[in-house]
Amino acid sequence: MTSEGKPTVIEVPTAEDMRVLGVRLAGLLRAGDLLVLSGDLGAGKTTLTQGIGEGLKIRGPVTSPTFVIARVHPSLSDGPSLVHVDAYRLGGFAELDDLDLDASLAESVTIVEWGEGLAEGLAEDRLEIAISRGPAGASERRAVKITGVGARWSAVLNDLAWSDGPRPR
């Protein structure tokens, strides 16, 4: 049985702030971590992942893996690789399981866009990140709800401190 922590909601005014959130989030991540991202098309899932990739110091630009399903970005430092998955076109957990993500899960940070309802079975401990757009006319403003599931995340999210930029609400 997994435990779900209290969600942290962060207001993100711009795409650049979304990238910065990703960089800061990367500082909390380690090999074996799973992040499950959800949100409408254009919500900022790939932008957040780009920031995480920057923070993890991975090789290559992070782009949406929509047509290739999954991309592996090796680390340029001693850190973990980033496995970036787009589950949008997958028909169910069996197709996700066919990607053999569990084979690299322990050595990588794995991010699954559109993974809600599919990727939770990959790891007992995970971060569930839901990105929603602000009200009409708010342009780039987003609300990012981060929920830690499992013992790994019970205290870690308390370390998500913001000295400038996006702030929890």
TORPA-4810 file (N, C-alpha, C, O; in nm, 3 decimals):
<nodes>
NODE_1_0.084_-0.118_0.000_0.000_0.000_0.000_0.088_0.124_0.000_0.185_0.132_0.076_M
NODE_2_0.055_0.220_-0.084_0.133_0.343_-0.092_0.059_0.455_-0.023_-0.064_0.457_-0.016_T
NODE_3_0.136_0.548_0.029_0.075_0.664_0.093_0.094_0.785_0.003_0.197_0.800_-0.062_S
NODE_4_-0.007_0.869_0.001_-0.003_0.988_-0.081_0.009_1.108_0.011_-0.069_1.123_0.105_E
NODE_5_0.108_1.193_-0.017_0.129_1.311_0.064_0.036_1.424_0.024_-0.039_1.414_-0.073_G
NODE_6_0.042_1.530_0.102_-0.038_1.649_0.073_0.022_1.717_-0.050_0.143_1.740_-0.056_K
NODE_7_-0.062_1.750_-0.148_-0.009_1.814_-0.269_0.048_1.953_-0.240_-0.001_2.025_-0.153_P
NODE_8_0.150_1.988_-0.315_0.206_2.122_-0.316_0.162_2.185_-0.447_0.185_2.126_-0.553_T
NODE_9_0.101_2.302_-0.443_0.059_2.371_-0.565_0.145_2.495_-0.581_0.156_2.577_-0.490_V
NODE_10_0.206_2.507_-0.699_0.296_2.618_-0.727_0.242_2.694_-0.846_0.214_2.636_-0.951_I
NODE_11_0.227_2.826_-0.830_0.185_2.912_-0.940_0.308_2.943_-1.024_0.410_2.987_-0.972_E
NODE_12_0.297_2.920_-1.154_0.409_2.941_-1.246_0.363_3.043_-1.351_0.282_3.011_-1.437_V
NODE_13_0.417_3.166_-1.344_0.369_3.272_-1.433_0.411_3.260_-1.579_0.335_3.301_-1.668_P
NODE_14_0.530_3.206_-1.607_0.581_3.205_-1.744_0.644_3.070_-1.778_0.670_2.987_-1.690_T
NODE_15_0.668_3.050_-1.907_0.736_2.928_-1.952_0.876_2.921_-1.892_0.923_2.813_-1.856_A
NODE_16_0.944_3.035_-1.882_1.078_3.036_-1.823_1.072_2.994_-1.676_1.160_2.922_-1.629_E
NODE_17_0.969_3.037_-1.604_0.953_2.994_-1.465_0.925_2.844_-1.457_0.966_2.778_-1.361_D
NODE_18_0.855_2.790_-1.557_0.830_2.645_-1.560_0.963_2.571_-1.576_0.987_2.470_-1.510_M
NODE_19_1.049_2.622_-1.664_1.181_2.562_-1.683_1.261_2.569_-1.554_1.326_2.471_-1.516_R
NODE_20_1.258_2.684_-1.487_1.330_2.702_-1.359_1.276_2.605_-1.254_1.353_2.549_-1.177_V
NODE_21_1.145_2.586_-1.250_1.087_2.488_-1.158_1.146_2.350_-1.185_1.178_2.276_-1.092_L
NODE_22_1.160_2.315_-1.313_1.220_2.187_-1.349_1.364_2.175_-1.301_1.404_2.070_-1.250_G
NODE_23_1.442_2.281_-1.319_1.582_2.280_-1.273_1.587_2.256_-1.123_1.667_2.176_-1.075_V
NODE_24_1.503_2.326_-1.050_1.502_2.312_-0.904_1.452_2.175_-0.860_1.503_2.116_-0.765_R
NODE_25_1.353_2.124_-0.929_1.302_1.991_-0.899_1.410_1.886_-0.924_1.420_1.788_-0.850_L
NODE_26_1.490_1.906_-1.028_1.598_1.811_-1.059_1.694_1.795_-0.942_1.751_1.688_-0.923_A
NODE_27_1.711_1.900_-0.864_1.799_1.894_-0.747_1.751_1.797_-0.640_1.828_1.758_-0.552_G
NODE_28_1.624_1.758_-0.646_1.567_1.664_-0.550_1.565_1.521_-0.602_1.536_1.427_-0.528_L
NODE_29_1.594_1.505_-0.730_1.579_1.375_-0.794_1.705_1.291_-0.787_1.816_1.342_-0.775_L
NODE_30_1.683_1.159_-0.795_1.794_1.064_-0.797_1.754_0.945_-0.885_1.637_0.930_-0.921_R
NODE_31_1.850_0.863_-0.918_1.823_0.745_-0.999_1.713_0.663_-0.932_1.713_0.645_-0.810_A
NODE_32_1.621_0.613_-1.012_1.510_0.534_-0.961_1.381_0.613_-0.944_1.276_0.555_-0.920_G
NODE_33_1.389_0.746_-0.956_1.269_0.827_-0.939_1.181_0.824_-1.063_1.230_0.825_-1.176_D
NODE_34_1.051_0.819_-1.040_0.950_0.821_-1.145_0.864_0.944_-1.127_0.815_0.971_-1.017_L
NODE_35_0.845_1.020_-1.235_0.756_1.135_-1.236_0.648_1.109_-1.339_0.678_1.076_-1.454_L
NODE_36_0.523_1.124_-1.299_0.409_1.103_-1.389_0.346_1.240_-1.411_0.291_1.299_-1.318_V
NODE_37_0.353_1.290_-1.536_0.304_1.423_-1.569_0.170_1.415_-1.640_0.149_1.331_-1.727_L
NODE_38_0.080_1.505_-1.601_-0.049_1.516_-1.669_-0.080_1.663_-1.692_-0.031_1.750_-1.620_S
NODE_39_-0.163_1.688_-1.791_-0.202_1.824_-1.826_-0.244_1.827_-1.971_-0.208_1.739_-2.049_G
NODE_40_-0.320_1.928_-2.007_-0.367_1.941_-2.145_-0.251_1.961_-2.241_-0.138_1.989_-2.200_D
NODE_41_-0.280_1.947_-2.370_-0.180_1.979_-2.473_-0.133_2.122_-2.453_-0.214_2.212_-2.434_L
NODE_42_-0.003_2.142_-2.456_0.052_2.276_-2.441_0.055_2.328_-2.299_0.083_2.446_-2.277_G
NODE_43_0.028_2.244_-2.202_0.024_2.288_-2.062_0.162_2.321_-2.007_0.174_2.406_-1.918_A
NODE_44_0.266_2.256_-2.058_0.401_2.282_-2.009_0.476_2.159_-1.962_0.580_2.171_-1.897_G
NODE_45_0.425_2.041_-1.993_0.490_1.917_-1.948_0.631_1.904_-2.005_0.724_1.871_-1.931_K
NODE_46_0.646_1.930_-2.134_0.779_1.918_-2.195_0.870_2.031_-2.147_0.990_2.008_-2.128_T
NODE_47_0.817_2.150_-2.127_0.898_2.261_-2.075_0.951_2.228_-1.936_1.068_2.254_-1.907_T
NODE_48_0.867_2.172_-1.851_0.911_2.129_-1.718_1.020_2.023_-1.732_1.121_2.028_-1.661_L
NODE_49_1.000_1.928_-1.823_1.099_1.822_-1.844_1.230_1.878_-1.897_1.337_1.828_-1.862_T
NODE_50_1.224_1.982_-1.981_1.346_2.047_-2.029_1.426_2.104_-1.912_1.548_2.092_-1.908_Q
NODE_51_1.357_2.166_-1.817_1.425_2.218_-1.699_1.485_2.108_-1.614_1.596_2.121_-1.563_G
NODE_52_1.413_1.998_-1.600_1.466_1.884_-1.524_1.591_1.831_-1.594_1.691_1.801_-1.528_I
NODE_53_1.585_1.818_-1.726_1.701_1.773_-1.802_1.820_1.865_-1.784_1.933_1.818_-1.768_G
NODE_54_1.795_1.995_-1.785_1.903_2.092_-1.762_1.962_2.073_-1.623_2.084_2.073_-1.606_E
NODE_55_1.876_2.058_-1.524_1.923_2.039_-1.387_1.998_1.909_-1.367_2.089_1.902_-1.284_G
NODE_56_1.961_1.806_-1.442_2.030_1.676_-1.432_2.157_1.673_-1.517_2.235_1.578_-1.509_L
NODE_57_2.177_1.777_-1.598_2.294_1.785_-1.686_2.300_1.667_-1.784_2.397_1.592_-1.789_K
NODE_58_2.193_1.654_-1.860_2.185_1.544_-1.956_2.228_1.592_-2.094_2.235_1.712_-2.120_I
NODE_59_2.257_1.496_-2.181_2.301_1.527_-2.317_2.180_1.542_-2.408_2.082_1.470_-2.397_R
NODE_60_2.191_1.636_-2.498_2.090_1.654_-2.602_1.974_1.740_-2.559_1.943_1.751_-2.441_G
NODE_61_1.910_1.801_-2.658_1.791_1.881_-2.625_1.674_1.789_-2.590_1.658_1.682_-2.647_P
NODE_62_1.594_1.833_-2.496_1.473_1.758_-2.459_1.359_1.812_-2.545_1.322_1.929_-2.537_V
NODE_63_1.304_1.725_-2.627_1.188_1.759_-2.708_1.079_1.657_-2.679_1.105_1.551_-2.621_T
NODE_64_0.959_1.690_-2.718_0.849_1.598_-2.692_0.872_1.467_-2.766_0.896_1.467_-2.887_S
NODE_65_0.864_1.355_-2.696_0.885_1.225_-2.761_0.758_1.166_-2.822_0.745_1.044_-2.832_P
NODE_66_0.664_1.251_-2.862_0.534_1.205_-2.908_0.543_1.096_-3.015_0.471_0.996_-3.006_T
NODE_67_0.629_1.114_-3.114_0.631_1.019_-3.225_0.730_0.906_-3.206_0.723_0.806_-3.278_F
NODE_68_0.822_0.919_-3.111_0.917_0.810_-3.085_0.881_0.736_-2.956_0.946_0.637_-2.924_V
NODE_69_0.784_0.782_-2.884_0.732_0.727_-2.759_0.828_0.747_-2.642_0.786_0.795_-2.536_I
NODE_70_0.956_0.712_-2.659_1.051_0.726_-2.547_1.189_0.766_-2.598_1.233_0.721_-2.703_A
NODE_71_1.255_0.853_-2.520_1.392_0.895_-2.549_1.475_0.877_-2.423_1.427_0.902_-2.312_R
NODE_72_1.599_0.835_-2.441_1.693_0.826_-2.330_1.798_0.933_-2.350_1.862_0.941_-2.456_V
NODE_73_1.817_1.017_-2.248_1.917_1.123_-2.250_2.024_1.087_-2.148_2.000_1.096_-2.027_H
NODE_74_2.143_1.045_-2.193_2.250_1.010_-2.099_2.299_1.133_-2.022_2.287_1.246_-2.070_P
NODE_75_2.352_1.109_-1.906_2.406_1.216_-1.822_2.542_1.260_-1.875_2.621_1.179_-1.923_S
NODE_76_2.568_1.390_-1.866_2.700_1.444_-1.899_2.787_1.453_-1.774_2.904_1.490_-1.782_L
NODE_77_2.729_1.420_-1.660_2.802_1.423_-1.532_2.792_1.283_-1.472_2.772_1.185_-1.544_S
NODE_78_2.807_1.274_-1.343_2.795_1.144_-1.276_2.652_1.112_-1.238_2.627_1.013_-1.168_D
NODE_79_2.557_1.193_-1.282_2.418_1.175_-1.243_2.347_1.071_-1.327_2.406_1.008_-1.416_G
NODE_80_2.219_1.053_-1.298_2.140_0.953_-1.372_2.102_1.002_-1.511_2.099_1.122_-1.537_P
NODE_81_2.074_0.908_-1.599_2.017_0.940_-1.730_1.872_0.984_-1.709_1.813_0.961_-1.604_S
NODE_82_1.818_1.049_-1.810_1.677_1.086_-1.811_1.607_1.003_-1.918_1.645_1.007_-2.035_L
NODE_83_1.505_0.929_-1.877_1.420_0.856_-1.972_1.290_0.936_-1.981_1.219_0.953_-1.882_V
NODE_84_1.261_0.986_-2.102_1.146_1.073_-2.125_1.046_1.000_-2.214_1.077_0.968_-2.329_H
NODE_85_0.929_0.974_-2.161_0.829_0.892_-2.230_0.704_0.976_-2.255_0.663_1.055_-2.169_V
NODE_86_0.644_0.958_-2.372_0.515_1.018_-2.402_0.415_0.904_-2.420_0.421_0.831_-2.519_D
NODE_87_0.325_0.888_-2.325_0.230_0.777_-2.327_0.100_0.811_-2.398_0.005_0.732_-2.395_A
NODE_88_0.094_0.928_-2.461_-0.030_0.975_-2.523_-0.087_0.875_-2.623_-0.208_0.852_-2.626_Y
NODE_89_-0.002_0.815_-2.705_-0.048_0.724_-2.810_-0.055_0.578_-2.767_-0.092_0.491_-2.846_R
NODE_90_-0.021_0.551_-2.642_-0.023_0.413_-2.595_-0.166_0.371_-2.560_-0.244_0.450_-2.508_L
NODE_91_-0.199_0.246_-2.590_-0.334_0.197_-2.570_-0.363_0.147_-2.430_-0.479_0.119_-2.398_G
NODE_92_-0.262_0.136_-2.346_-0.284_0.087_-2.211_-0.154_0.046_-2.147_-0.046_0.064_-2.204_G
NODE_93_-0.164_-0.009_-2.025_-0.044_-0.045_-1.950_0.039_-0.150_-2.022_0.161_-0.148_-2.013_F
NODE_94_-0.026_-0.243_-2.093_0.049_-0.349_-2.164_0.147_-0.288_-2.264_0.260_-0.335_-2.277_A
NODE_95_0.104_-0.184_-2.336_0.193_-0.118_-2.432_0.304_-0.043_-2.361_0.418_-0.040_-2.409_E
NODE_96_0.274_0.018_-2.247_0.377_0.085_-2.168_0.475_-0.019_-2.116_0.596_0.004_-2.116_L
NODE_97_0.424_-0.131_-2.071_0.509_-0.239_-2.020_0.600_-0.294_-2.130_0.713_-0.335_-2.101_D
NODE_98_0.554_-0.294_-2.254_0.635_-0.341_-2.367_0.760_-0.255_-2.388_0.856_-0.301_-2.451_D
NODE_99_0.761_-0.134_-2.336_0.878_-0.047_-2.349_0.991_-0.089_-2.256_1.103_-0.039_-2.267_L
NODE_100_0.964_-0.182_-2.164_1.064_-0.232_-2.068_1.127_-0.120_-1.986_1.248_-0.123_-1.959_D
NODE_101_1.047_-0.023_-1.946_1.100_0.087_-1.866_1.153_0.039_-1.732_1.246_0.099_-1.677_L
NODE_102_1.096_-0.068_-1.679_1.141_-0.118_-1.550_1.286_-0.166_-1.556_1.352_-0.175_-1.452_D
NODE_103_1.337_-0.198_-1.675_1.476_-0.242_-1.689_1.575_-0.130_-1.661_1.686_-0.155_-1.614_A
NODE_104_1.535_-0.005_-1.691_1.626_0.108_-1.669_1.581_0.198_-1.555_1.649_0.296_-1.524_S
NODE_105_1.469_0.168_-1.494_1.411_0.255_-1.392_1.507_0.280_-1.276_1.517_0.393_-1.229_L
NODE_106_1.577_0.180_-1.230_1.664_0.194_-1.114_1.784_0.284_-1.141_1.838_0.344_-1.048_A
NODE_107_1.828_0.295_-1.267_1.947_0.374_-1.299_1.914_0.512_-1.354_2.005_0.591_-1.377_E
NODE_108_1.788_0.542_-1.376_1.749_0.664_-1.445_1.643_0.740_-1.366_1.580_0.686_-1.275_S
NODE_109_1.626_0.866_-1.403_1.507_0.941_-1.366_1.413_0.922_-1.484_1.449_0.953_-1.597_V
NODE_110_1.293_0.872_-1.458_1.198_0.844_-1.565_1.080_0.940_-1.553_1.016_0.950_-1.449_T
NODE_111_1.052_1.010_-1.663_0.939_1.102_-1.670_0.843_1.050_-1.775_0.882_1.026_-1.889_I
NODE_112_0.717_1.031_-1.735_0.615_0.982_-1.828_0.508_1.090_-1.844_0.428_1.113_-1.753_V
NODE_113_0.509_1.155_-1.961_0.402_1.250_-1.993_0.279_1.170_-2.032_0.290_1.064_-2.093_E
NODE_114_0.162_1.220_-1.997_0.035_1.153_-2.025_0.031_1.017_-1.957_-0.035_0.925_-2.006_W
NODE_115_0.099_1.003_-1.846_0.110_0.873_-1.780_0.005_0.844_-1.676_0.000_0.733_-1.623_G
NODE_116_-0.079_0.941_-1.646_-0.181_0.921_-1.543_-0.271_0.804_-1.581_-0.325_0.799_-1.692_E
NODE_117_-0.288_0.711_-1.488_-0.370_0.593_-1.512_-0.294_0.480_-1.580_-0.350_0.372_-1.600_G
NODE_118_-0.168_0.503_-1.617_-0.086_0.401_-1.683_0.043_0.372_-1.608_0.076_0.257_-1.582_L
NODE_119_0.115_0.478_-1.575_0.253_0.462_-1.526_0.263_0.435_-1.376_0.371_0.401_-1.327_A
NODE_120_0.154_0.449_-1.303_0.161_0.430_-1.158_0.211_0.291_-1.120_0.269_0.273_-1.014_E
NODE_121_0.188_0.192_-1.205_0.230_0.056_-1.177_0.380_0.033_-1.192_0.430_-0.073_-1.156_G
NODE_122_0.452_0.132_-1.244_0.597_0.116_-1.264_0.675_0.128_-1.133_0.779_0.065_-1.118_L
NODE_123_0.625_0.207_-1.039_0.698_0.228_-0.913_0.600_0.264_-0.802_0.503_0.336_-0.823_A
NODE_124_0.628_0.213_-0.684_0.544_0.243_-0.569_0.562_0.387_-0.524_0.467_0.453_-0.483_E
NODE_125_0.686_0.436_-0.532_0.717_0.575_-0.497_0.727_0.655_-0.626_0.796_0.615_-0.720_D
NODE_126_0.657_0.768_-0.630_0.660_0.850_-0.751_0.612_0.991_-0.718_0.552_1.016_-0.614_R
NODE_127_0.640_1.081_-0.810_0.583_1.215_-0.805_0.476_1.223_-0.913_0.500_1.188_-1.028_L
NODE_128_0.359_1.267_-0.874_0.252_1.291_-0.970_0.241_1.442_-0.986_0.217_1.513_-0.889_E
NODE_129_0.259_1.489_-1.108_0.261_1.632_-1.135_0.151_1.665_-1.236_0.154_1.618_-1.350_I
NODE_130_0.055_1.745_-1.192_-0.056_1.787_-1.278_-0.041_1.935_-1.307_-0.032_2.017_-1.216_A
NODE_131_-0.038_1.970_-1.436_-0.021_2.109_-1.478_-0.151_2.156_-1.539_-0.205_2.093_-1.630_I
NODE_132_-0.202_2.268_-1.488_-0.326_2.324_-1.543_-0.304_2.470_-1.579_-0.227_2.541_-1.514_S
NODE_133_-0.372_2.512_-1.682_-0.363_2.650_-1.727_-0.445_2.740_-1.637_-0.543_2.698_-1.575_R
NODE_134_-0.402_2.864_-1.632_-0.476_2.963_-1.555_-0.603_3.003_-1.628_-0.635_2.948_-1.733_G
NODE_135_-0.677_3.097_-1.572_-0.801_3.141_-1.635_-0.774_3.203_-1.772_-0.662_3.246_-1.801_P
NODE_136_-0.876_3.206_-1.855_-0.863_3.265_-1.988_-0.805_3.406_-1.976_-0.846_3.484_-1.890_A
NODE_137_-0.711_3.436_-2.063_-0.647_3.567_-2.060_-0.526_3.573_-1.970_-0.457_3.675_-1.966_G
NODE_138_-0.497_3.465_-1.899_-0.381_3.463_-1.809_-0.254_3.423_-1.885_-0.149_3.404_-1.823_A
NODE_139_-0.262_3.410_-2.015_-0.154_3.373_-2.107_-0.076_3.251_-2.060_-0.125_3.139_-2.068_S
NODE_140_0.044_3.273_-2.010_0.133_3.161_-1.977_0.112_3.105_-1.836_0.170_3.002_-1.803_E
NODE_141_0.034_3.169_-1.753_0.020_3.128_-1.613_-0.030_2.984_-1.601_-0.126_2.943_-1.667_R
NODE_142_0.039_2.908_-1.514_0.003_2.769_-1.490_0.000_2.742_-1.340_0.067_2.811_-1.263_R
NODE_143_-0.077_2.643_-1.301_-0.072_2.591_-1.164_-0.015_2.450_-1.174_-0.063_2.368_-1.251_A
NODE_144_0.089_2.424_-1.096_0.155_2.294_-1.097_0.130_2.228_-0.962_0.177_2.275_-0.859_V
NODE_145_0.054_2.119_-0.966_0.023_2.045_-0.843_0.115_1.924_-0.837_0.111_1.836_-0.924_K
NODE_146_0.199_1.919_-0.732_0.296_1.812_-0.715_0.255_1.728_-0.594_0.243_1.779_-0.483_I
NODE_147_0.232_1.600_-0.618_0.192_1.509_-0.512_0.294_1.397_-0.502_0.319_1.326_-0.599_T
NODE_148_0.352_1.382_-0.385_0.445_1.272_-0.361_0.369_1.149_-0.315_0.285_1.156_-0.225_G
NODE_149_0.398_1.037_-0.378_0.334_0.910_-0.342_0.442_0.815_-0.295_0.540_0.791_-0.366_V
NODE_150_0.425_0.760_-0.176_0.522_0.666_-0.121_0.616_0.730_-0.021_0.624_0.852_-0.010_G
NODE_151_0.687_0.645_0.050_0.776_0.690_0.158_0.887_0.782_0.109_0.926_0.874_0.181_A
NODE_152_0.938_0.758_-0.010_1.049_0.839_-0.063_1.015_0.988_-0.061_1.103_1.070_-0.034_R
NODE_153_0.892_1.023_-0.088_0.854_1.163_-0.105_0.793_1.226_0.019_0.759_1.344_0.015_W
NODE_154_0.778_1.153_0.127_0.710_1.207_0.244_0.775_1.334_0.298_0.704_1.425_0.341_S
NODE_155_0.906_1.342_0.296_0.974_1.462_0.348_1.042_1.542_0.239_1.072_1.660_0.259_A
NODE_156_1.068_1.482_0.125_1.148_1.547_0.021_1.084_1.675_-0.030_1.153_1.774_-0.053_V
NODE_157_0.953_1.675_-0.050_0.888_1.793_-0.106_0.897_1.914_-0.015_0.884_2.027_-0.061_L
NODE_158_0.919_1.891_0.114_0.938_2.004_0.204_1.065_2.081_0.168_1.079_2.198_0.205_N
NODE_159_1.158_2.015_0.097_1.282_2.079_0.058_1.268_2.163_-0.069_1.364_2.227_-0.112_D
NODE_160_1.150_2.163_-0.128_1.127_2.240_-0.250_1.105_2.385_-0.211_0.992_2.432_-0.202_L
NODE_161_1.215_2.456_-0.189_1.209_2.595_-0.141_1.234_2.690_-0.257_1.310_2.660_-0.349_A
NODE_162_1.170_2.803_-0.252_1.182_2.903_-0.357_1.231_3.034_-0.297_1.158_3.099_-0.222_W
NODE_163_1.353_3.072_-0.329_1.402_3.201_-0.281_1.357_3.311_-0.376_1.345_3.427_-0.336_S
NODE_164_1.333_3.276_-0.501_1.278_3.369_-0.598_1.201_3.286_-0.700_1.209_3.163_-0.698_D
NODE_165_1.127_3.349_-0.787_1.054_3.273_-0.888_0.924_3.218_-0.834_0.864_3.275_-0.743_G
NODE_166_0.880_3.106_-0.889_0.750_3.049_-0.853_0.742_3.018_-0.704_0.840_2.978_-0.642_P
NODE_167_0.625_3.037_-0.649_0.607_3.014_-0.505_0.489_2.921_-0.481_0.387_2.928_-0.549_R
NODE_168_0.505_2.833_-0.381_0.390_2.749_-0.344_0.277_2.836_-0.293_0.299_2.943_-0.238_P
NODE_169_0.155_2.788_-0.313_0.041_2.863_-0.258_-0.031_2.777_-0.159_-0.130_2.821_-0.100_R
</nodes>
